[in-house]
Amino acid sequence: MKSWDYVALQRSGDTDDVRANGAYIKSGFVSEITPDLVRDLIETFEPNPARATWMAIGHSGGAIGRVPYGATAFTDRESEHDLLSFVGWPAAQGDGSEHVEYVNRQWAAMEPYTNGFYVNDLANETQAQVDANYGGNLERLVQVKNTYDPTNLFRFNANVRPTV
């Protein structure tokens, strides 16, 4: 029987475990898939063997659009699709800044086609972008936050900031 160093054993799966990957995503709601959107999606795609790169268009219409606008925090009821740009890379490569920079460059061409974003896809949006994304629901959400989380304990998300 071979003996193992405890720390070496604990780290033995670090490089092949899916959690040893970095990832970055940008997303936005799209009302219509146009030829210009498809063209720009194709033209901005840059394959790179050092990363996983994908773009996707998910369906968002149907039942989502039948819920009244103010019924939930989710605001974008009109868009039919969710556009996503994603990269992933082995964490052993480092911080992945070159991959993040690629998505941000690519997204600069795609963002004009979008209207808001799904809050679970939040990456590095500013507080102003987060607030604008909640639209007319923001005031009501601030009231809820003031009542149930006035110290802003739950702030590591698409945060609604309390005002009390």
C-alpha positions, -999 to 999 in steps of 0.1 A, spaced: 0 0 0 13 34 -10 11 62 15 0 97 5 8 131 19 -25 144 32 -23 178 15 -13 161 -18 -43 138 -15 -66 167 -8 -53 186 -39 -53 156 -62 -85 165 -79 -80 202 -81 -71 204 -117 -96 180 -131 -125 190 -110 -150 213 -127 -147 237 -98 -111 243 -109 -124 264 -138 -129 301 -140 -160 314 -158 -174 347 -170 -208 355 -185 -227 384 -199 -264 382 -208 -292 404 -219 -328 401 -230 -336 403 -267 -370 412 -282 -362 399 -317 -335 378 -334 -326 399 -364 -302 393 -393 -279 420 -378 -278 404 -344 -269 370 -360 -242 387 -382 -227 405 -352 -228 373 -331 -209 354 -357 -184 382 -365 -175 388 -328 -170 351 -321 -133 344 -315 -123 307 -309 -95 302 -286 -81 267 -276 -72 280 -241 -109 285 -232 -144 272 -237 -163 299 -256 -201 298 -263 -229 319 -271 -265 309 -267 -300 323 -273 -326 309 -249 -363 312 -251 -379 336 -226 -414 341 -240 -446 322 -233 -457 321 -197 -432 348 -187 -451 373 -207 -484 365 -192 -475 376 -157 -484 412 -150 -455 436 -150 -455 445 -113 -464 411 -100 -428 401 -93 -393 417 -91 -386 403 -126 -393 432 -151 -387 421 -186 -419 404 -197 -418 415 -233 -385 399 -245 -387 366 -263 -351 355 -258 -321 357 -235 -287 362 -252 -257 348 -234 -219 350 -240 -198 327 -219 -162 318 -215 -146 292 -192 -109 284 -186 -88 261 -164 -80 280 -132 -44 268 -136 -41 294 -164 -43 322 -140 -70 349 -135 -85 346 -169 -84 383 -175 -77 379 -213 -109 358 -215 -130 382 -195 -116 410 -218 -127 391 -248 -163 387 -236 -165 424 -227 -152 434 -262 -177 409 -278 -205 421 -255 -200 457 -265 -212 447 -300 -241 426 -286 -254 448 -258 -272 473 -282 -296 444 -291 -305 438 -255 -329 453 -230 -319 445 -194 -305 412 -181 -314 382 -160 -302 391 -126 -288 356 -119 -263 362 -148 -249 393 -131 -212 397 -137 -197 431 -131 -227 455 -137 -227 487 -119 -252 496 -92 -268 520 -117 -273 492 -142 -287 469 -116 -312 496 -104 -322 504 -140 -327 467 -146 -355 465 -120 -373 494 -138 -406 504 -122 -403 477 -96 -372 492 -79 -391 515 -55 -412 486 -42 -381 464 -39 -363 491 -19 -393 492 5 -391 454 9 -353 457 15 -358 485 40 -382 462 60 -365 429 58 -328 437 53 -321 473 63 -284 464 71 -279 450 36 -267 417 49 -278 400 16 -257 421 -8 -237 396 -29 -263 395 -57 -281 419 -80 -284 440 -49 -313 463 -41 -297 488 -16 -318 498 14 -323 535 20 -328 535 58 
